[in-house]
Structure formats: structure tokens, C-alpha cells
Amino acid sequence: MKKIIFTVITILIVFLIYYFNINEKVYYVSLGDYLSYGINNFEKVDNNYSDNIKNHYSSYLNNYVNYSTFDDYRVMDLINDINYNKEIEYDKKVYKMQNLLIKANLITISIGMNDLIYKKGLNNDSIYEYTDSLLGDIENLLTLVRKYNKDEIYFLGFYNIINNKELIEYANKRLAQICRKSSVNFIDISELDSYIVNGIYPTNDGYSYISEKILSFTK
């Protein structure tokens, strides 16, 4: 009899763990630059990967905050915003950066492209030195984010809008290693080049490509 009761209790516990896991509400925070914002070459927002992910989880979404800008937002800007616990407003609600990171159980980050674009005119040796410094800043950023959040984090890699494929491959290889060190999911979006018609911003299909890449990790 005791064995039967124990078995029933065990099955019930397993069921409850499963039930609460599959019904866990998603608190999604998207951080970053123009990719998070979803700007296109007409400087309009028709589509963005962040909203696509939000819509994917709509049936069990607790909250969604997209803190991003299409202006010249760089890695150190995000680091400073977190360190100074910047107060931000989204969808008529006010949040503190550090509290956002603590509450989130899903975070996506796309940042670093503006940093590369800014220095794309450097000679070969200098651009690699600058890229190494940038990657060091990204490593510091991930360490900082991990200070406040232990859940799922996805960091977007670089794509080649600076006409330097070798540098982008180098940067992505090192970035993947940095992400692994911080237990962050590295999202390779190097094929995004195919979705750039003019300028630097992706098409709507390009933003869908990014969200599909991220969601393929979450399934």
C-alpha cells in the first residue's frame, strides 16, 4: 500500500513540475540598437524580430519591454544605462533597467553593429585592434547582464554591411566564444546580408529571419 501511495505521489509531483514549466509566463525584454527597434531603409518600423518573438509567446506572455533605438546606440551606452539603472518608459509604464533584467526570463540583445560601422574606414590592423576592444566591451556587458539575470539570454552576432567578410567571420567566432563563457546563446545572423537591399537595414523578411533563428533555439 505504501508503495502505491509513493508511486502516486511521485507521478503527481512530476505532473505538477511539468504543468508549471509549460505554463510559465514569459517576461520578455529586448535590448539593443536598430535591429531590436526594427527600422528599415525608409526609417520606418514595419516589422521587427522583437515583436515577432512577442507574438510567438502571446498566449502566455506576462510582459514585454523593448528598450531599443535606431539612433547611434552602442555597447558602452547600454552598459552605462544598466550601471546607472536608467529609468525608461515603454507602453505607458515606467521601469528601471536593473529591475527589468531581474524580472525577465527571456532577453534578446542586438548591439555592436553601430560600433563597427563607426570605425569601418580604419586600416586593416587598426580595425582588428578596435574589434578586439569592442568584443572586450561586449564581454563586460554580458558579465553585467548576468549579474542581474540567470535565465535565457540570446545575443545576435554581426553581419557584413562593412564590406569586410573576413573581419565579420573573425568577430563572430570570438563573439560565440564570449557568449559560451557567459552561458549566453549566440545567434549567428551572418546570412542576414541576403536581406539587405540598400543601406544597412534589413527588409521585413530579414527581421523574420532573425526571429526564426532565435526561436529555433527556444523550441
C-alpha positions in Angstrom: 0.0 0.0 0.0 2.8 2.4 0.9 4.5 1.6 -2.4 1.3 2.5 -4.3 0.9 5.8 -2.4 4.6 6.7 -3.0 4.2 6.0 -6.7 1.0 8.1 -6.9 2.7 11.0 -5.1 5.8 10.8 -7.4 3.6 10.8 -10.5 1.7 13.8 -9.1 4.9 15.7 -8.4 6.3 15.1 -11.9 3.0 16.2 -13.4 2.9 19.4 -11.4 6.5 20.2 -12.3 5.7 19.6 -16.0 2.5 21.6 -15.8 4.0 24.7 -14.2 7.0 24.6 -16.6 5.0 24.5 -19.7 2.7 27.2 -18.4 5.4 29.5 -17.2 4.6 33.1 -18.2 7.2 34.8 -20.4 8.6 38.1 -19.3 10.4 39.2 -22.5 12.9 42.1 -22.6 14.5 43.1 -25.9 17.6 45.4 -25.7 19.7 46.9 -28.4 20.1 49.0 -31.5 18.2 49.5 -34.8 17.8 45.7 -35.2 15.8 45.5 -31.9 13.9 48.6 -32.9 13.1 47.3 -36.4 13.9 50.2 -38.6 14.0 49.8 -42.4 15.8 51.9 -45.1 12.9 54.3 -45.1 13.4 54.9 -41.4 10.1 53.4 -40.6 9.2 50.4 -38.4 7.1 47.9 -40.4 8.4 44.8 -38.7 11.0 43.7 -36.1 12.2 40.5 -34.7 11.3 41.5 -31.1 7.6 41.9 -31.9 7.7 38.6 -33.8 9.0 36.8 -30.7 6.5 38.6 -28.5 3.7 37.5 -30.8 5.0 33.9 -30.8 4.6 33.8 -27.0 1.4 35.9 -26.9 -0.8 33.1 -25.3 1.4 33.0 -22.2 3.2 36.4 -22.2 3.5 38.1 -18.8 5.2 41.3 -20.0 7.1 42.6 -23.0 9.5 45.6 -23.0 11.5 46.7 -26.0 14.3 49.1 -25.0 16.0 50.0 -28.2 16.6 52.9 -30.6 17.6 53.3 -34.2 19.9 56.2 -33.3 23.7 55.6 -32.8 23.3 53.3 -29.8 26.5 51.4 -28.9 27.7 48.8 -26.4 29.0 51.3 -23.9 25.7 53.2 -24.0 23.9 50.0 -22.9 26.5 49.3 -20.2 26.1 52.8 -18.8 22.3 52.6 -18.9 22.4 49.4 -16.8 25.1 50.7 -14.4 23.2 53.9 -13.8 19.9 52.0 -13.5 18.3 54.2 -16.1 14.6 54.8 -15.8 12.8 54.0 -19.1 9.2 54.3 -20.3 7.6 51.7 -22.5 3.9 51.3 -23.4 3.0 53.9 -20.8 4.8 52.1 -18.0 8.0 53.2 -16.2 10.8 50.7 -15.5 14.3 50.6 -14.0 16.9 48.9 -16.1 18.2 46.6 -13.4 14.8 45.6 -12.2 13.9 44.7 -15.8 16.9 42.4 -16.1 16.0 40.8 -12.8 12.4 40.1 -13.7 13.0 38.9 -17.3 13.1 35.2 -18.1 13.8 35.8 -21.8 16.3 38.5 -23.0 17.4 39.3 -26.5 20.3 41.7 -27.2 21.4 43.1 -30.5 24.2 45.6 -30.2 27.7 46.3 -31.6 26.9 46.9 -35.3 26.9 50.7 -34.8 30.3 50.4 -33.2 31.7 48.6 -36.2 30.0 50.9 -38.7 31.6 53.9 -37.0 35.1 52.6 -37.5 34.8 50.8 -40.8 37.2 53.2 -42.5 40.2 52.1 -40.4 43.1 50.3 -42.0 43.3 46.6 -41.6 45.5 46.4 -38.4 43.6 49.1 -36.7 40.1 47.7 -37.4 41.2 44.4 -35.8 42.5 46.1 -32.8 39.3 48.1 -32.5 37.2 44.9 -32.9 39.1 43.2 -30.1 38.4 46.2 -27.9 34.7 46.1 -28.9 34.5 42.4 -28.1 36.0 43.1 -24.7 33.3 45.6 -24.1 30.6 43.1 -25.1 32.2 40.5 -22.7 31.9 43.1 -20.0 28.3 43.8 -21.0 27.3 40.1 -20.8 29.0 39.8 -17.4 27.0 42.8 -16.2 23.7 41.4 -17.6 24.4 38.0 -15.9 24.9 39.8 -12.6 21.1 40.5 -12.7 19.7 37.7 -14.7 20.3 33.9 -14.7 17.7 32.9 -17.3 17.7 32.6 -21.1 19.7 35.3 -23.0 20.2 35.5 -26.7 22.9 37.7 -28.3 22.9 38.5 -32.0 26.1 38.2 -34.0 27.4 40.5 -36.7 26.5 40.7 -40.4 28.6 42.1 -43.2 27.5 45.6 -44.0 31.0 47.0 -43.8 32.3 45.0 -46.8 34.8 43.0 -44.8 33.7 39.4 -44.7 37.0 38.2 -43.1 36.6 40.6 -40.2 33.0 39.6 -39.6 33.9 35.9 -39.5 36.7 36.7 -37.0 34.4 38.8 -34.9 31.6 36.2 -34.9 33.9 33.4 -34.0 35.3 35.3 -31.0 31.8 36.5 -30.0 30.5 32.9 -30.0 33.3 32.0 -27.5 32.5 35.0 -25.3 28.8 34.0 -25.3 29.6 30.5 -24.3 31.7 31.8 -21.4 28.7 33.7 -20.1 26.2 30.9 -20.8 24.5 33.1 -23.4 23.0 31.8 -26.6 24.9 33.2 -29.6 22.7 33.8 -32.7 24.5 33.7 -36.0 22.8 36.1 -38.4 25.7 36.3 -40.9 23.2 35.3 -43.7 21.3 38.5 -43.0 23.4 40.0 -45.8 21.0 38.4 -48.2 18.1 40.5 -46.8 19.8 43.9 -47.2 18.6 45.7 -50.3 20.1 49.1 -49.8 21.9 50.7 -46.9 22.3 48.8 -43.7 18.8 47.9 -42.5 17.1 44.5 -43.2 13.9 44.0 -45.1 10.8 42.7 -43.3 11.9 39.2 -44.4 15.2 39.9 -42.8 13.6 40.6 -39.5 11.6 37.5 -39.8 14.8 35.6 -40.5 16.3 36.9 -37.2 13.2 35.9 -35.1 13.1 32.5 -36.6 16.8 32.0 -35.8 16.2 33.0 -32.2 13.0 30.9 -31.8 14.8 27.8 -33.2 16.9 27.9 -30.0 13.9 28.3 -27.7 11.9 25.4 -29.1 
